[in-house]
Amino acid sequence: MKEDYTMTNELLNDLEKLAAHNMLPLERRLCDTAIWFHRNKGCVPIEDLGKRLEFAEKTIDIMLELFALTLDRMQRLEGKGKSPNLYLPNGIRLRG
């Protein structure tokens, strides 16, 4: 089991190195999210359901943001106009 933990840390360290380079917003956010999630998922005690739910809700908000950034990328690649009100978590809206 310790090998899996070491390999995960190595992968996370690689992601941190990648995130330090100039990346597009989607790739940067994906790296940051993976690092944040794996570094923090074990920090909340299993018996603290309120905090675990809070962590899960924050994770879902971030995943919604990633989906929105992916949709934005797809629309640009397909040459389609952006939706005037692409919703992101926490009340942020992309316009344009």
C-alpha positions as CSV (number, residue, x, y, z in Angstrom):
1,M,0.0,0.0,0.0
2,K,2.9,2.4,0.7
3,E,4.0,2.1,-3.0
4,D,0.7,3.5,-4.1
5,Y,1.1,6.5,-1.7
6,T,4.6,7.1,-3.0
7,M,3.6,6.9,-6.6
8,T,0.7,9.3,-6.0
9,N,3.1,11.8,-4.4
10,E,5.5,11.4,-7.3
11,L,2.6,12.1,-9.7
12,L,1.4,15.0,-7.7
13,N,5.0,16.5,-7.7
14,D,5.1,16.0,-11.5
15,L,1.7,17.9,-11.7
16,E,3.1,20.7,-9.6
17,K,6.0,21.1,-11.9
18,L,3.7,21.1,-15.0
19,A,1.4,23.7,-13.3
20,A,4.4,26.0,-12.8
21,H,4.7,26.4,-16.6
22,N,2.5,28.6,-18.8
23,M,-0.6,26.6,-19.4
24,L,-4.1,27.4,-20.7
25,P,-6.7,28.0,-18.0
26,L,-8.3,24.6,-18.3
27,E,-5.1,22.7,-18.0
28,R,-3.9,24.9,-15.2
29,R,-7.1,24.5,-13.2
30,L,-7.1,20.7,-13.8
31,C,-3.6,20.4,-12.4
32,D,-4.4,22.7,-9.5
33,T,-7.6,20.8,-8.7
34,A,-5.9,17.3,-8.8
35,I,-3.1,18.6,-6.5
36,W,-5.5,20.2,-4.1
37,F,-7.9,17.2,-3.9
38,H,-5.2,14.6,-3.4
39,R,-3.3,16.7,-0.9
40,N,-6.4,17.4,1.2
41,K,-8.8,14.5,0.9
42,G,-7.4,12.7,3.9
43,C,-7.2,15.8,6.1
44,V,-10.8,15.7,7.3
45,P,-11.5,13.0,9.9
46,I,-13.9,10.4,8.7
47,E,-16.3,11.0,11.7
48,D,-16.6,14.7,10.9
49,L,-19.4,14.3,8.3
50,G,-20.2,18.0,8.1
51,K,-16.6,18.9,7.1
52,R,-16.5,16.0,4.7
53,L,-19.7,17.2,3.0
54,E,-18.3,20.7,2.8
55,F,-15.1,19.3,1.1
56,A,-17.3,17.2,-1.3
57,E,-19.4,20.3,-2.2
58,K,-16.4,22.4,-2.8
59,T,-15.0,19.6,-5.0
60,I,-18.2,19.5,-7.0
61,D,-18.1,23.3,-7.5
62,I,-14.6,23.0,-8.9
63,M,-15.6,20.1,-11.2
64,L,-18.5,22.3,-12.5
65,E,-16.0,25.0,-13.3
66,L,-13.8,22.5,-15.1
67,F,-16.8,21.3,-17.2
68,A,-17.6,25.0,-18.0
69,L,-14.0,25.6,-19.1
70,T,-14.1,22.4,-21.2
71,L,-17.4,23.5,-22.9
72,D,-15.9,26.9,-23.6
73,R,-12.9,25.2,-25.2
74,M,-15.1,23.0,-27.3
75,Q,-17.2,25.9,-28.5
76,R,-14.1,27.8,-29.6
77,L,-12.6,24.8,-31.4
78,E,-15.9,24.1,-33.2
79,G,-16.1,27.8,-34.2
80,K,-19.4,28.2,-32.5
81,G,-20.2,31.4,-30.6
82,K,-20.0,31.2,-26.8
83,S,-23.1,31.1,-24.8
84,P,-23.7,34.6,-23.4
85,N,-24.3,33.3,-19.9
86,L,-22.1,30.3,-19.3
87,Y,-22.6,29.6,-15.6
88,L,-19.7,28.8,-13.3
89,P,-19.9,27.9,-9.6
90,N,-20.0,30.7,-7.0
91,G,-22.0,33.0,-9.3
92,I,-19.2,33.7,-11.8
93,R,-20.3,34.1,-15.4
94,L,-18.2,34.0,-18.5
95,R,-19.4,36.5,-21.1
96,G,-18.3,36.9,-24.7
